[in-house]
């Protein structure tokens, strides 16, 4: 068994209690023992195969990304530098109601096209799984980080109802409940939903309530991308809280932002809503990313009726004059439900990535800028890009508010989630910088929270929501998922112009006791495995 002694570290253990100095012994994949040091004394520590001098550095639990979109990229790019270099050792995948399991061949074919803007759609990749259990088995062959998985509601709905805009029947809801139950038995930790994405947005609350009741039976949680982060956002949050209260299912609010003009300075209203529900006994947590723009696909802003039936029908409508007239009216006059109930602000929608390389010159420019350069209406530019790129275009939406971001990250049930997309010429920098930005910019530079509190947001709190039995804390007997960083140097360096830049100030990252980052260099270790729900709802 290989042993490593981390000597003279400042331990910030994830519990949000004061830091302390200690030597920490890692043996195999576990934290074997912790040897506290008095301020003026040496610890009595054992010999080890390797000693890492951590004087002046912080030793913390590995960070937990509560909202990641690496479902395919974690397999396509095994080194996974965007996550490892910022200290992430566990990710939660299956987000926003759309992912790659459970599927049939037909559903998989549509999903691959539908979220190509999140993960690409490689022709030569072997999708060797169909069930959630088989997907987790594939991850267990070796990946860079540990992975927990949410059952994606939109895919479950597609399996039973299809891609059409209609309510599910009572029998179809029963069938969906069984698919969710089977996925939970196979190790999923909860249910995600994408309620501004098709087909998830076609679900009514009776359907969601029934599925949440099933998830609650297995000790999991519901993580919705709810129906609006723009117009009616507070009401959309309240709708999810009511679902959790009625179903008895724990609720984790995904990327809990308040965006677009109508929501400026409204974070106190959201937090008061959550506090009232928590005081009444509803189990609620949330995650955010510490940036203002959002990121999604260009096709996501279309009205839901235009996406009914799947990609081929969507593309057909984009070429039909009558349908185009109606789409334009929704996007530019009425407000599109796919655009969170607001009208499209073309100067805020920036192309971040394209599937068709011939469209590469558009990357880094807003729809409004492209339209002005080409002397065409922005709507026409949007439609042409969607058609030429076969709906695979990624975008940034510059619609956030700093005062909301700061207020929400103070909430006692807050955790960190990058919501990071790893593909495209200029993806959102949050994929590479979220965790370092929390620790460097918001904690150290702005002083919005203490180091201990910030680490707790990113580790212990997240582990509690996931019901991890042996992760998220620096504690003897826990898994050796650990990060060593310089608290004075840690910073995000990824920018909108140069988004694929690693965080600085992080020297070592352990995943299950193996160094994935050693003195700032990726080692290629693939020690990560799936973290599966077990009897009683606990995850390990």
Secondary structure, DSSP 8 states (H G I E B T S, - for coil): --EEEEEEEEEE-SSSS--EEEEEEEETTEEEEEEE--TTS-------SEEEE-TT-EEEE-EEESSB--TTHHHHSTT-HHHHTTTEEEEEESGGG--SSS--HHHHHHHHHHTHHHH---TT------SHHHHHHHHTT-BSSEEEEEEEHHHHHHHHT-SSSS---HHHHHHHHHHHHHHHHTT--EEEEETTSTTGGG--HHHHHHHHHHHHHTT-EEEEE-S-SSTTHHHHHHHHHHHHHHHT-EEEETT----SGGGTT-HHHHHHHHHHHHHTT--EEEEE-SSS-EEEEGGGGS-HHHHTT-HHHHHHHHT-HHHHHHHHHIIIII--GGGTTS---GGGEEEEE-SSGGGGGGTTSBHHHHHHHHTS-HHHHHHHHHHHTTT--EEEE----HHHHHHHHTSTTEEE---B---STT--THHHHHHHHIIIIIIIIT-SS-HHHHHHHHTHHHHHHHTBSS-SS--TTSB--EEEE-TTT-B----SSS-----BSEEEEEETTEEEEETTEE-----B-B--B-GGG-B-
